[in-house]
Amino acid sequence: MTNQNNNMKKWFTLAVLILGGGTVFKLPWLKDAFYVPMMDYFHLTHTQMGFTLSVYAFIQTFGYLISMYVADRFSKKKLMPVALIGIGATGFYLTTFPSYYEILVIWGLFALFAEIAFWPVLIKSVRLLGDSDEQGRMFGFLEAGRGVIDTVIAFAALGIFKWLGEGAAGLRGAILFFSITMIVIAIILYFLLEDDVISAVDEQGQKVNKNKAALEGALKAVKMPEIWVVAFTIFSVYSVYIGLTYFIPFLKDIYGIPVALVGAYGIINQYGLKMLGGPIGGFLADKKFKSPSKYLRVAFAASIIGMIIFILLPHQHLNVYFGVIFTLAFGAIIFTQRAVFFAPIEEVGIPREISGAAVSIACLVGYAPSMFAFTLYGSMLDRSPGMEGYRHVFLTMIAFAALGFLISSYLVKVVNKKKALQQDSESNQIKA
């Protein structure tokens, strides 16, 4: 009965975490649903929109250095609600339609709250919920659940935007809806999440200062090569994932996809694949391959083969629906990888007391492509318009997948070595 209660408690906690994880990025990524209204009513150019996101990415990447300390120093019960309230309160100010420079500051604050105070804490919390044999499923359901919450909240905001006339009032209404939703969920998280037990003693049982313990944990994480191997595996997945963005103009330019179908494709690509890829990736990692690292390696191989075939196809002579189905199938492979790419942190034996620092390092390296990959892929299309430019993009995606295959192969060796040492240790204990 106790095991059943613990299991129910675990999945209930995951559901609460998903609620926060599905809302935290709605304002920072307001452009996903309101790109054109943002330009119109914030009076921004495409370049200014791009620079706003670059400011966010810069603070996001280097802010993970701070979160290495923060994520293990403070409890999720405090950090996650504070982060959501911070984003929501900043969103209220955004409804005043501030100046361009104020918007840069606002997106800097969004990065501070969402990426430094919230995201590493969320990933750490999910890791600590599951045992070593259920990490894939935990992270898979996190990704799928976030997709469901994303969809519901995004369409609700779009409904408010339309209801208020699709103008300035509509945009204000959508932003207010996001802000209020985040603050309400922050309150829910505060009352439903348990406090983390933050140890104030070292391995010898000596009392230590909590600040000192968090800093020492961060330094310990930095010195562990296994974390860096996981981090660069995530880096490779994320570099290929960013390339999925360019399937949309590819289908429009090369296949002549109708405008109405572009919108439907975008919804499936952003939300549908996340909901599909999460549980499938988690199931394959835990049940089929019994190792997230092994699954990631196989998925890299599948994406390399799939993209090579895709490049060689005579696209100008193929049906538009073939292009849609093939690109969505390729995207599904990448989303299954995204669902489980944090799971190997458990496999490589990172101590649970430094989970926050380990996740922060993984995020620092893993999400770094957001600072350069969009520019890299975009410049290829600008330099070589048409099929030639897309071929360059797809070849670069293959290169990143090949890098990921090599790194994940090494990651599998690290995991196998850890398991062998653990088995030897257990057999020696039995003999003794």
Disulfide bonds with the S-S distance in Angstrom:
none
